[in-house]
Amino acid sequence: MTEERRLGTILLLIESKESISKMNVIITKFSHLIIGRQGISLRERDLNIISLVLEGNSDEIGAFSGQLGRLDGIKVKAAIMKS
């Protein structure tokens, strides 16, 4: 049985640039889920924010956010809703 598709979002707060290459590898791995991406630089605070809008099942979105959440210097918040 196929799990229900959901909309989701992941917000990334990048506090340290050391994990950016690892983050990009993970984002590429899950790129089939991404329907939108926005990046914002807060130069005065030396922070970067990336927001991702996703469509996938709960397991896929959870695996994606979980892998990102294990990276040092990057804070992650995710939300999932039925569409």
C-alpha positions as CSV (number, residue, x, y, z in Angstrom):
1,M,0.0,0.0,0.0
2,T,1.4,3.4,-1.0
3,E,1.6,6.0,1.9
4,E,-0.3,9.2,1.5
5,R,1.5,12.1,-0.1
6,R,1.9,15.2,2.1
7,L,3.2,18.7,1.8
8,G,6.0,19.7,4.1
9,T,8.6,22.3,4.8
10,I,12.1,22.3,6.2
11,L,13.7,25.4,7.5
12,L,17.5,25.4,7.8
13,L,19.5,27.9,9.9
14,I,23.1,27.7,8.9
15,E,25.3,28.9,11.7
16,S,28.6,27.4,10.5
17,K,29.8,26.9,6.9
18,E,31.7,23.7,7.6
19,S,28.7,21.5,7.0
20,I,27.4,23.1,3.9
21,S,29.0,20.6,1.5
22,K,27.4,17.7,3.5
23,M,24.1,19.6,3.5
24,N,24.2,20.0,-0.3
25,V,24.8,16.2,-0.7
26,I,21.8,15.4,1.4
27,I,19.6,18.0,-0.4
28,T,20.7,16.5,-3.8
29,K,19.9,13.0,-2.6
30,F,16.3,14.1,-1.7
31,S,15.9,16.6,-4.6
32,H,12.9,14.6,-6.0
33,L,10.9,15.8,-3.0
34,I,11.7,19.5,-3.4
35,I,9.1,21.7,-5.1
36,G,10.5,25.0,-4.0
37,R,13.7,26.4,-2.4
38,Q,14.6,29.9,-1.1
39,G,17.8,31.1,0.4
40,I,18.3,34.3,2.5
41,S,21.6,35.6,3.8
42,L,21.7,37.7,7.0
43,R,25.2,39.0,6.5
44,E,25.1,41.3,9.5
45,R,24.6,38.2,11.7
46,D,26.7,35.8,9.6
47,L,23.7,33.5,9.2
48,N,22.1,31.9,6.2
49,I,18.6,30.5,6.0
50,I,17.2,28.0,3.5
51,S,13.6,27.1,3.3
52,L,12.5,24.0,1.4
53,V,8.9,23.2,0.3
54,L,8.4,19.5,-0.2
55,E,5.9,16.9,-1.4
56,G,6.4,13.3,-0.3
57,N,5.3,10.7,2.2
58,S,5.9,11.1,5.9
59,D,8.8,8.6,5.9
60,E,10.6,10.4,3.1
61,I,10.2,13.8,4.6
62,G,11.2,12.5,8.1
63,A,14.3,10.8,6.7
64,F,15.3,14.0,4.8
65,S,14.9,16.3,7.9
66,G,16.6,13.7,10.1
67,Q,19.7,13.5,8.0
68,L,19.9,17.3,7.9
69,G,19.4,17.5,11.6
70,R,22.5,15.5,12.3
71,L,24.8,18.0,10.7
72,D,26.9,20.2,13.0
73,G,26.3,24.0,12.7
74,I,22.9,23.6,11.1
75,K,19.6,23.9,12.9
76,V,16.5,22.2,11.4
77,K,12.8,22.6,11.8
78,A,10.3,20.6,9.8
79,A,6.5,20.6,9.4
80,I,4.3,18.2,7.5
81,M,0.6,18.5,6.7
82,K,-2.0,16.6,4.7
83,S,-2.8,18.3,1.4
